Amino acid sequence: VCRRLMPLELTVCERFILSFTLGVLLFFFGVFAAGCVDLYGRALFLIWPLLLLAYGAPQVVFDLKFTLTNTNESQARPDWRALMPSTFPQLVACAFLCIGTLGVYLQVMTPHNLGADCYWYHVPIAESFAAAGGIRRFAEGWYVGAYPQLVSFLYTWAFLAPGGLLDHVLLCMHIEFALFLVTLLAIGVFAARLLGR
């Protein structure tokens, strides 16, 4: 989808970040559309990601093969060694980044560390929609149910998974952690793009 919408010449990292972001948005629209027609269930938990993979995987495989086997000088293969720290300050910064990321992940491993907004409305909305089998109005007049809810719909997909509440909440937290990791990568990539490096 990213290649069709933005046929610009992008680096591998830029294409990954934009594709990931567009994929999250497309995933959200699919879960939202399924909720509008009351299709929430265990089947959607498996079928929707598989449909998206079936659509995007051939292009990803082609791109990877092309990138790894390309010997044309005008489109040089990416030099992955450029991502590795080469000076002592870069090595120290990389170590702190890894330790900080591990620290964030350790907080994700327990459901007791959900943020206040997750406790207040993201998780209850997701659980409510999954239990109802689709998107429903909040008859009790719960005003936060009218907030923009992209994250709530991603969490709704997690609540369609087999398992209990603990499994669902941990899956929600891991979804958020994956988005956090891509955001970390995106900061460096887009800063390099803005600086022309």
Secondary structure as the mmCIF struct_conf table of DSSP 4:
data_model
#
loop_
_struct_conf.conf_type_id
_struct_conf.id
_struct_conf.beg_label_comp_id
_struct_conf.beg_label_asym_id
_struct_conf.beg_label_seq_id
_struct_conf.end_label_comp_id
_struct_conf.end_label_asym_id
_struct_conf.end_label_seq_id
HELX_RH_AL_P HELX_RH_AL_P1 CYS A 2 LEU A 5
BEND BEND1 LEU A 8 LEU A 8
HELX_RH_AL_P HELX_RH_AL_P2 VAL A 12 CYS A 36
TURN_TY1_P TURN_TY1_P1 VAL A 37 ASP A 38
BEND BEND2 GLY A 41 GLY A 41
HELX_RH_AL_P HELX_RH_AL_P3 ARG A 42 THR A 69
HELX_RH_3T_P HELX_RH_3T_P1 GLU A 73 GLN A 75
HELX_LH_PP_P HELX_LH_PP_P1 ALA A 76 PRO A 78
HELX_RH_3T_P HELX_RH_3T_P2 TRP A 80 LEU A 83
BEND BEND3 MET A 84 MET A 84
BEND BEND4 THR A 87 THR A 87
HELX_RH_AL_P HELX_RH_AL_P4 PHE A 88 VAL A 108
TURN_TY1_P TURN_TY1_P2 MET A 109 MET A 109
BEND BEND5 THR A 110 THR A 110
HELX_RH_3T_P HELX_RH_3T_P3 PRO A 111 ASN A 113
HELX_RH_AL_P HELX_RH_AL_P5 ALA A 116 ASP A 117
HELX_RH_PI_P HELX_RH_PI_P1 CYS A 118 HIS A 122
HELX_RH_AL_P HELX_RH_AL_P6 VAL A 123 ALA A 132
TURN_TY1_P TURN_TY1_P3 GLY A 133 GLY A 133
BEND BEND6 GLY A 134 GLY A 134
TURN_TY1_P TURN_TY1_P4 ALA A 139 GLU A 140
HELX_RH_3T_P HELX_RH_3T_P4 TYR A 143 ALA A 146
BEND BEND7 TYR A 147 TYR A 147
HELX_RH_AL_P HELX_RH_AL_P7 LEU A 150 PHE A 159
TURN_TY1_P TURN_TY1_P5 LEU A 160 LEU A 160
BEND BEND8 ALA A 161 GLY A 163
HELX_RH_AL_P HELX_RH_AL_P8 LEU A 165 LEU A 195
TURN_TY1_P TURN_TY1_P6 GLY A 196 GLY A 196
#
